[in-house]
Each structure stands twice: as C-alpha cells, then as structure tokens.
Amino acid sequence: MKKRGIIFGLLVVAVIVAALVYPGQKNNQPLKVYVIFQEDESRILLEKFKKETGVSYEVIRMSGGEASYHLLTMNKTGIDVVLGGPADLHEQLKNSGKLIRYSPRHSDQVPDKYKDRQGYWTGMYMGPLAIGVNEQVWKRDPELADLPLPERYEDLLRPELKGKIEIPDPETSGTGYTLLASLAQERGEDQAIALVHALKQQSATTTFSGISSAQRLAQGEVAAVVSFMGDQLRFRNSGYAIHSEVPPQAGWEIGAVSILKSGNNKAAAKKLADFVLSRGAQTDYMNSAFSFPVLPNIQVHPLLTSVNLDLLLPTYRFDTAAEHREQLLAKWRKENG
C-alpha cells in the first residue's frame, strides 16, 4: 500500500514538473495560417486580430492550387487555419477528412449558400469573376481602339486580341479553376474545356495565380484578363484605368475559413474564425479587398455598388466543383497536353 502511494506521488510530481517546464505549450505557439488572398490584406486582418486577442501568427501566402497540393498531396501538417480561397478548396479538405467542425460566432447570420451545412467551413467574403480591361492600353492599340469593350468570355476570342489577353492556370490558381468549374456547370465539361482552351491559346501566357493576371493588366502588359473582380478593383482604386465587367452567368467564389485537424493551436484557430466574422473585421476586410461581405447590413465599398450580382451563375455549386476537380483537371490536361 505504501509502495503504491509512493508511485502515485511520483506521478503527481511528474505531472506538475511537466506543467512547469512546458506551460501552455500549444497556446504559446504562433498561429500558422495559410492565406489564399493577398498578403497585405491578410496582415491588416491578422494584426487587428493580434491586437485584440494577443495571439501571434505566422502567414504563409499560397495560391489555391498550391494549398491543395501541400495539404492534400503532400499531407502537410502543423498548419492551423486556411484563410480565404474558393470554397471548393475547403470542400476538398473536408472530403479528405482534414478539417474539424466548427461554426464561428455570428455564422448563424451567414446565408446557407455561403457556408458548409455541416459546419466544416464558413464563408467570410464573396467575389465574382470579371473581365478586366486596361482602358489606356485598349485605346492606344489601333486594332482595339474602335472595338467595344468585351462583355462576354467569347468576346476575348476576337482575332484582334490574340496575344493581348491573359487567364490564370486552372491547375495552379483557384481563380482559374473557378472559371473552368463554373463554365462546366453552366454548359457541360466539354464546352467549358473547349472555351478555356481557346482562351489559353489566345493568351500571351497563363499565370500562376489570379492576382498575377490583375497585376500584369495594371502594368499594361496585356489589354484584358479574367480574374476575380476584387483583384482588379484594388488596382483601379490605386489609380489604374481598369474597367471591370461581370460576364453573364459568371462564376463566383466564397472565400472561406476552415480549421485544420492537424494543427497545433485549435483554441486560437477558433478565435480567428470568430474574429473574421465579426462586424469590425468584415468591414475592414471589405474596404481593403473590394469583396462583398457575408454578413447582412454591412455597407459595400463604393466601387462595388454598381455591380449587378444577378449576372452571376445562381446554380454554381462548390461541393460539385470540389467533387469533380480531379476528373475535370484530368480532362483539361489531356486537352492541353
């Protein structure tokens, strides 16, 4: 009996020593965040989050395709949160058992179409695909100056635009995959692949990410691009002469937040998910990213007030885009091999 008591006492001492040597080990680790939008925008959010909560963070900026590769193909662990990026990426992670279920504070105010019904991811912003045109480049080009600005994807196939447009790569870019997947849901896979292939053949190059296309457009390296409207408007807001047009039945993204099962700091991850759905964060982010908020009664940026959201493809399904991703990209590779 005495021996058993001694053993129990040693175990208690061991637990106390461990607690003293490793106090709050997980809580002291920086929150590691994969960010699938612009790093400067993410730091505006995360610095405010750090100020309010005291939680330090580490940002790893990636495109949607990169994040998918690292988390699904390479089975990268130790990342706590995936912040932003089209919801089909988060659907892939959910379907692969990579996420925990968590419904952030205020998620009950988010419309059902902007969040996962099972609570594995929640939308934090919405943004449509758009055709962006550099008006100065357009007007200075003698082949383009007298042409109307493009309103439909097919308008980008005019012979005068050969080598003067750009689209993001569907394999590496969440923007590019949203274009391909939304067209596939609207008109079938074969027609979608044919159109995106024709746009690729028309392009000066295909870019690694959607923001790269918008940057090259702003710099005057191309006359027109397809990218998310928010990426175009950030340059327009900085003084570049960029015109944005949402084509009929355009695809759109819900930029989501989700928490990874393999992360080491789930308590802080949940705090971040709560934070990005707060009214203050929603307002701040919308002012810097030119996206639509998911919470009601938040005023959109003035550059978005004239956008007609009725032009968007109403039946676009993120779960379908995620489920058919490998099949659709395999057909894409075969066409472009």
C-alpha positions in Angstrom: 0.0 0.0 0.0 2.8 2.3 0.9 4.7 1.5 -2.3 1.5 2.3 -4.3 1.2 5.6 -2.6 4.8 6.5 -3.4 4.3 5.6 -7.1 1.2 7.8 -7.1 3.0 10.6 -5.5 5.8 10.4 -8.1 3.3 10.5 -10.9 1.7 13.7 -9.4 5.2 15.3 -9.2 5.9 14.3 -12.8 2.7 16.0 -14.0 3.5 19.2 -12.0 7.0 19.3 -13.4 5.8 18.8 -16.9 3.3 21.6 -16.5 6.1 23.9 -15.2 8.6 23.0 -17.9 6.0 23.2 -20.7 3.4 25.7 -19.6 0.7 26.3 -22.2 3.0 24.9 -24.9 0.4 24.9 -27.6 -1.0 28.3 -26.7 2.5 29.9 -26.9 3.0 28.7 -30.5 2.2 31.2 -33.2 -1.0 30.5 -35.1 0.1 29.2 -38.6 -2.2 30.4 -41.3 -2.3 29.5 -45.0 -3.6 32.7 -46.7 -5.2 32.3 -50.1 -5.6 36.0 -50.8 -3.3 39.0 -50.8 -0.7 39.0 -48.0 -1.1 42.7 -47.3 -4.9 42.3 -46.9 -4.3 39.3 -44.6 -1.9 41.3 -42.4 -4.5 44.1 -41.9 -6.8 41.5 -40.5 -4.3 39.5 -38.6 -2.6 42.5 -37.0 -6.0 43.6 -35.7 -6.7 40.0 -34.5 -3.3 40.0 -32.7 -4.1 43.4 -31.1 -7.5 42.2 -29.8 -6.5 38.7 -28.7 -2.8 38.8 -28.1 -2.3 35.7 -30.4 0.8 35.9 -32.5 0.6 34.5 -36.0 2.7 33.2 -39.0 1.4 33.9 -42.5 2.1 31.5 -45.4 0.8 33.0 -48.6 -0.3 30.5 -51.2 -2.5 30.2 -54.3 -5.4 27.8 -54.1 -3.7 25.2 -56.2 -0.5 25.4 -54.0 -2.5 25.0 -50.8 -4.4 22.0 -52.3 -1.1 20.4 -53.3 0.6 21.0 -49.9 -2.3 19.8 -47.8 -3.8 17.0 -49.9 -0.9 15.6 -52.0 2.0 16.2 -49.6 -0.1 15.9 -46.4 1.5 18.9 -44.9 0.8 19.1 -41.1 1.2 21.8 -38.5 -0.9 24.4 -40.2 -3.8 25.7 -38.1 -6.1 27.7 -40.4 -6.9 28.0 -44.1 -8.0 31.6 -44.6 -9.7 32.6 -47.9 -9.6 30.8 -51.2 -12.6 29.5 -53.1 -14.9 27.3 -51.0 -14.3 24.3 -53.3 -10.7 24.1 -51.8 -12.3 23.9 -48.3 -14.7 21.3 -49.6 -11.8 19.2 -50.8 -10.2 19.4 -47.4 -13.5 18.5 -45.7 -14.0 15.5 -48.0 -10.4 14.3 -47.3 -11.0 14.4 -43.5 -8.6 17.3 -43.0 -10.9 19.7 -41.2 -12.6 19.9 -37.8 -16.2 21.0 -37.5 -16.6 24.5 -36.1 -19.3 27.1 -36.5 -17.9 30.5 -35.7 -19.7 33.2 -33.7 -22.2 35.0 -36.0 -22.2 32.2 -38.5 -25.9 31.9 -37.9 -26.2 35.2 -39.7 -24.4 33.9 -42.8 -26.7 32.7 -45.6 -26.7 29.0 -46.1 -25.3 29.2 -49.6 -22.2 30.9 -48.1 -21.3 28.2 -45.6 -21.0 24.4 -45.2 -24.2 22.9 -43.8 -22.1 20.5 -41.6 -20.0 23.4 -40.2 -16.6 22.5 -41.6 -16.1 25.8 -43.3 -17.7 29.2 -43.3 -17.6 31.9 -45.9 -16.0 35.3 -45.0 -16.4 37.1 -48.3 -17.9 36.8 -51.8 -16.4 37.9 -55.1 -17.4 37.4 -58.8 -15.2 36.6 -61.8 -14.9 39.6 -64.1 -13.3 40.6 -67.4 -10.8 43.3 -66.7 -9.7 45.8 -69.4 -6.8 48.3 -69.2 -8.6 51.2 -70.9 -5.3 53.1 -71.7 -3.8 50.0 -73.4 -7.1 49.4 -75.3 -7.4 53.0 -76.5 -3.8 53.2 -77.6 -3.9 49.9 -79.6 -5.0 50.8 -83.2 -6.5 47.3 -83.6 -8.6 47.7 -80.4 -9.4 51.3 -80.1 -12.6 51.2 -82.2 -13.9 47.9 -80.8 -16.4 47.7 -77.9 -15.1 46.5 -74.6 -15.6 42.8 -74.0 -18.7 41.8 -72.1 -18.7 38.0 -72.6 -15.9 35.5 -72.4 -16.3 34.8 -76.1 -15.6 38.5 -76.9 -12.0 37.8 -75.8 -11.6 35.4 -78.7 -11.6 38.3 -81.3 -8.6 37.9 -83.6 -7.6 41.5 -82.7 -6.9 40.3 -79.1 -4.6 37.5 -80.0 -1.6 37.6 -77.6 -3.2 40.6 -75.7 -5.2 38.8 -73.0 -4.4 36.6 -70.1 -6.1 33.9 -67.9 -4.9 32.2 -64.8 -4.0 28.5 -65.0 -6.8 26.2 -63.7 -4.3 23.8 -62.2 -2.4 26.2 -60.0 -4.9 29.0 -59.5 -8.2 28.9 -57.6 -9.3 31.7 -59.8 -8.5 29.7 -62.9 -10.3 26.6 -61.6 -13.4 28.7 -60.6 -13.5 29.8 -64.3 -13.3 26.3 -65.6 -15.6 24.7 -63.0 -18.3 27.4 -63.3 -18.3 27.0 -67.1 -18.5 23.3 -66.7 -21.6 23.6 -64.5 -23.2 26.1 -66.8 -22.6 24.4 -70.2 -21.0 21.0 -69.6 -17.4 19.9 -69.2 -16.6 19.5 -72.9 -17.8 23.0 -73.9 -16.1 24.5 -70.8 -12.7 22.9 -71.6 -13.0 24.0 -75.3 -13.7 27.6 -74.3 -11.0 27.8 -71.7 -8.5 26.1 -74.1 -9.4 28.7 -76.7 -8.8 31.5 -74.2 -5.5 29.9 -73.3 -4.5 29.8 -77.0 -5.5 33.5 -77.3 -3.4 34.4 -74.2 0.1 35.9 -74.0 0.6 33.4 -71.2 -1.3 31.7 -68.4 -0.4 33.0 -65.0 0.2 31.1 -61.8 -2.4 33.0 -59.8 -5.4 35.3 -60.4 -3.7 38.3 -58.8 -0.7 37.9 -61.2 -3.1 38.5 -64.1 -4.5 41.6 -62.5 -1.0 42.9 -61.8 0.0 42.4 -65.4 -3.2 44.1 -66.5 -2.5 47.1 -64.3 1.1 47.3 -65.6 -0.1 47.5 -69.2 1.4 44.2 -70.2 -1.9 42.9 -71.5 -5.1 44.6 -72.6 -7.6 42.2 -70.9 -7.7 39.5 -68.3 -10.2 37.2 -66.5 -9.8 37.3 -62.7 -11.7 38.0 -59.6 -13.1 41.5 -59.6 -11.6 42.3 -56.2 -8.1 41.9 -57.6 -8.9 44.3 -60.5 -10.5 46.9 -58.2 -7.6 47.1 -55.9 -5.5 48.4 -58.8 -8.3 50.7 -60.0 -8.5 52.1 -56.6 -4.8 52.9 -56.8 -5.4 55.0 -59.9 -5.0 52.5 -62.8 -7.5 52.8 -65.6 -9.1 49.4 -65.3 -12.7 48.7 -66.4 -14.4 45.6 -64.9 -17.3 43.7 -66.4 -19.1 40.7 -64.9 -20.0 38.4 -67.8 -23.4 36.7 -68.0 -23.6 33.5 -65.8 -20.2 34.3 -64.3 -18.6 32.1 -61.7 -18.0 33.4 -58.2 -16.2 32.5 -55.1 -16.9 32.3 -51.4 -13.7 32.9 -49.7 -13.9 30.7 -46.6 -12.2 30.0 -43.3 -11.6 26.5 -42.0 -9.6 24.9 -39.2 -7.2 22.0 -39.9 -7.4 18.8 -37.9 -3.6 18.5 -37.9 -3.0 22.0 -36.4 -1.4 22.5 -33.0 -3.4 25.6 -31.9 -7.1 24.9 -32.2 -8.2 27.3 -29.5 -6.5 30.2 -31.2 -7.7 28.9 -34.6 -11.3 29.1 -33.3 -10.7 32.7 -32.1 -9.5 33.6 -35.6 -12.6 32.1 -37.2 -14.8 34.0 -34.8 -12.8 37.2 -35.4 -13.1 37.2 -39.3 -16.9 37.1 -38.9 -17.1 40.0 -36.5 -18.6 43.1 -37.9 -15.4 45.1 -37.5 -13.3 42.6 -39.4 -15.9 42.2 -42.1 -16.0 46.0 -42.6 -12.2 46.4 -42.5 -11.6 43.5 -44.9 -14.2 44.7 -47.4 -12.6 48.1 -47.5 -9.2 46.6 -48.3 -10.1 43.7 -50.5 -13.1 45.0 -52.6 -15.2 42.0 -51.9 -18.8 41.5 -50.8 -19.4 40.8 -47.1 -21.2 37.7 -46.0 -22.9 39.3 -43.0 -26.0 41.4 -43.6 -26.2 45.2 -43.3 -22.6 45.9 -44.0 -22.0 48.7 -46.5 -20.0 47.6 -49.5 -17.1 49.5 -50.9 -18.3 52.3 -53.3 -16.6 50.6 -56.3 -18.9 47.7 -55.8 -22.2 49.5 -55.6 -22.9 49.3 -59.3 -22.1 45.6 -59.7 -25.1 43.5 -60.8 -24.9 40.3 -58.9 -27.9 39.0 -60.8 -25.5 38.2 -63.7 -23.8 35.5 -61.6 -24.4 31.8 -62.2 -27.0 31.2 -59.5 -26.7 27.4 -59.6 -22.9 27.3 -59.1 -22.1 24.6 -56.5 -18.8 24.5 -54.6 -19.3 20.9 -53.5 -19.7 19.8 -57.1 -16.6 21.8 -58.1 -14.6 20.0 -55.4 -16.0 16.5 -56.2 -15.3 16.8 -59.9 -12.0 18.6 -59.6 -9.6 15.7 -60.4 -11.8 14.5 -63.2 -12.2 17.9 -64.7 -8.5 18.8 -64.5 -7.5 15.4 -65.9 -9.7 16.2 -69.0 -8.1 19.7 -69.1 -4.6 18.2 -69.1 -5.5 15.8 -71.8 -6.8 18.6 -74.0 -3.7 20.8 -73.2 -1.1 18.1 -73.1 
